[in-house]
Amino acid sequence: MTVACRVCFRKCRLREGETGICGVRRCADGAVVPINYGVATALALDPIEKKPLYRFMPGSMILSIGSYGCNLHCPFCQNSDISWSEDAFLHAGEYRRITPRELADLAVSLKCRGNIGVAFTYNEPLVSYEFVAETSKLLHERNMKSVMVTNGTADLSVLAELRDLVDAMNIDLKGFSSRFYKSVLKGDLDMVKTFIVQAVRQCHVELTTLIVPHENDSDEEIISMAKWISGLTDEDGRNIGKSIPWHLSRFFPRFRMTDRPATDVKRIYHLVALAQQELDYVYPGNC
């Protein structure tokens, strides 16, 4: 007998004791559960702009927590040591564990340092969306914010469970071609686009695209992405796309993609200028 995980497009079918491609969702007692629930690989107080979220409570600090596991396999992963590398899974048992209540209480204790809540980041938080949901409920009870940095590769049923719980998201729109998503990231562009369409109707959303030379850096692709973003609407059908912030970030060679140089800074600013023809808020990153 197998059980299907519902988080992403893969719908991994798992036998008892088996773990999905993300490395953390496992079939246990006939149900698929995250074995990284409450496991913290990183915990830091960051400026909200580092997420990056430039237009959500700017100037604030936020307690950022990461775990391990990811349902994409980006060869240029910036957090591979805690996300999906062999080391990430090899040392998983050594990481700190924290309950949702302990995390919410810690967030409150840091209000004196400008903290506004918790950001679920560093790895892919949706592979353990149950932990995000439970902690977010407790944060809201304490009048604090919940923020998530995600690749957006998740079913709408998962997003629905976070409605009214997550206040802001930065979502990676990593490119605009199915080829790039499928062959390079091992992902699904259509699922991400569908996720974004719904997410902007639930909370504050900003988008990020890492500009990788010879992959997603053409003028045509950036213009197509900007036009698609500009057409996004709220639940009442009103256009809100032009005001959605978009961060175009500079790639640096690392992990399994070291065959090309860092993105040229001039190229980033050129693409930002193109995107600004469609959108009000476009920012260069890592420049």
N, C-alpha and C positions, 0 to 999 in steps of 0.2 A: 504493500500500500504506500502511495506517495501523497504528499500534501503540497499544494502550490502556494508559493509566496506571492503576495499581491502587490508588493511595493513598486516594482518597475516592469518594463516591457518584457523582460526575460521570463517572468512568471516561473522561476526555477521550481521544478518538481522534485521534492526532497523525500527520501526515505528517512525513517527514524535514525537520528544521529548525524545525518548529512547536513552540510552547510552550503549555502548558495554562493554564487560567484562573488558577491560582495565580501565574503569572508566572515560575516557575522550573523546572518540570519540562518538559524538552524531549526530543524525539525526535532522537537522534544515533546514526548507524550502526545503525539498527534497534532501538535500546533507549531506554527513557525514563530519563533521568538528571537529577539536580538541578544546574543551572548555578550555583547559589549555594553549592555544596559548599565549605566552608572560608572563605566570605566573611563577614567580621565587620563589621557596621554599628555595633555597640556592644559594649563590653567593660568591665565594672565589678565591683568587689568589693562585694557587697551583704549586708545582714543576711538570713538565711534567711526571716525573717518578712515581708520585702518581696515575696516571690514570689506570693501569701502562703502560707507553710507555717508554721503555728503549733505543730504537734505532731510535727514531724520535726526532731530535734536543735536545739531552740530555743536561742537565744543564739549560734548559730554564724554564721559568714560564709560566703558562697559566691561563687565567680567566675561572673559571669553574662555569657553571650554571646548576641547576637542577630544575625540575618542579615536578608535581605529576602524578601518573598513571603508570601502567605497564601491559603488556599483558601476563606476566608469574606470577605465584603465588608460588614462592619459599618459603618454610616454614622457611628457614634460612636467609631470606632477611636481608642484612646489613643496608638498608635504608628504612625499613618498615614504619617509622614514616612519610616519605614524598612520599612513593611509592604507596602502595596499602592497608595499614591498614585502619581501620575505622576512626582513627584520621586524616589520610591524607586527606580523602574526607570531613570529618566534618569541617575542618578548611581551606578548599581550598579557600574560599572567603576572607580570611584574608591575603593572600600572596601578595607580591609586584608584580606589573605588569611593564613590560619593553618592549619597541618596538624593533624590529630588529635593527633599526638605532641607538637607544639609547645604545643598547648593543654593537654594533660595535664601536660607538664613545667612550664608556667606555673602551673597549679593547685598543683602540689607546692611550687613556690618560694614560694607565698603561705601555706603552712601556718603560718609564723611569725606571720601576721596573723589567725589563727583560721580560715583557709579549710578547708572540708571536701571540696571538689570543684568540680563545674561545674554550673551551671543553664543549660539551653537555653531561652531566653525572648525577650521583646520582640516578635519576629514569630512565625509558626507554625513550630515546629521540625520537625513531621512532614512538611512538604513537602521536607525534606532529612533524612529519617530515617536514611539511610545514614551521614551524618556523625555523627549522634547515636550510632548503634550502634558505629561504629569508635572514637570518642573514649571512649565508656563502657567498652569492653573495656580500653582502656589505663588508664583511671582505676581500674578495679577491680584491675588488676595492681599499681597503686601504693597500694592500700588507701584509695582515695578514693571519694566518692559521686557519683552522677549523678542530676540532678534535671531535670524537664521541666515547663514551663508550656505547656499546649496547649488548643486548642479541642475536642479529641476527635473531630474530623471525619475519621476515618480507618478504613480497613478492618481487620478483626481480623487479617488476615494481616500487616499492618504492625505491629500491636501485638505479635503473636507473635514477631516478629524482635527485639523489645526486651525480651523476657522474660529475667529474671535480669541485665539490663544497666542498667535504670533503677530507681533505688531509691525514688524518690518522684515523684509528679506532683501538680500543681494543674491541675484540668480545669475549663474554663468550661462550666457548664450555664447557658446564656444566657437561657433561658426554658423554658416548658413547653407551648407551643402550636406546632403545625406551621405555623400562619399566620405567627407571628412569625419563626420560623426561615426559612421559605421566602420571604416577601415582604420582610422587613427585612434579614435577614442573608445571604440567598441560600444557605442551608444546608439541613441535613436533621436534624431532631430525633431521628428513630429511630436514625440512625447514631451520634449522640452518646450516646444512652442505652445502646445495645448496647456501645459502647466502654467506658463507665463500668462497666457490669456486669462486664466481663472485667478491666478495669484494677484494680479493687479486689481481685481474686483474684491479682494479680501483684505488687503493691507497695503502699506507703503512698500513699493518695490523699486529697486535700482538694479541695473543690469551691468554685467562686466564681460568683456571679451578680451582674452589674451591674444595679441596679434602675433602669430607665428609666421616667420618668413616662408614664402613659397607654399603656404597651406591655406590661410584665410585672410590674406593681406591685400587682396586686389581692390582697386577702386570700386569695381562693379559689385563685389560682395558686400562691402561696407555700405554702399548706397542702398542696396537691396534690403539689408538689415535695418538701416535707419528708416526707410519707408515703411517697412513692416511694423516696426516699433511705433512709428507715428500714427498708425491706424488703430492702435489698441483702444478699447473702450471700457467704461465702467459698467456696472450692472444695469444701469438705466439706458445704456446705449450711447452715452455722451463720450465724445472723444477726449481721452486723457493722455494719449500716446506722446504728444509733443513735449509734455512736461515730465516724462519719465527720464530720470538721470541715466546716462550710459557712460561707463568707464572703459576706455580703450587702453589696455595695459601693455607694457613692453615685455616681450619674451626674453628670457635668458637661458642659454643652453644648460641643461642639467638632467639628472636621472637617466633616462634612456633616449633622450634626444639631445645629443651633443654634436650633431653633424652639421650645424649651421650657427652663424653668429647671432648675437643679440639683435633684436629689432632696432633698426636705425631710428634714432630719436626724431629726425626730420620726417621720417615716414609716419610716425605716430601723429605728429602735429598736422601733417597733411590729411590723414584720415579723419582726425578730429574736425578739421575745417570742413571736410566733405559732409560729415554727419551733422554738423551744425546747420546745414542748409535745410534739414528736416526736423531737427530736435532742438529744444531750448537749452538743455543742460548736457553737454558732452565734455568729458574730462580726460586728460592724458594721465596715465598711471605709470609709475616706475621710471619716470624720465628725469 
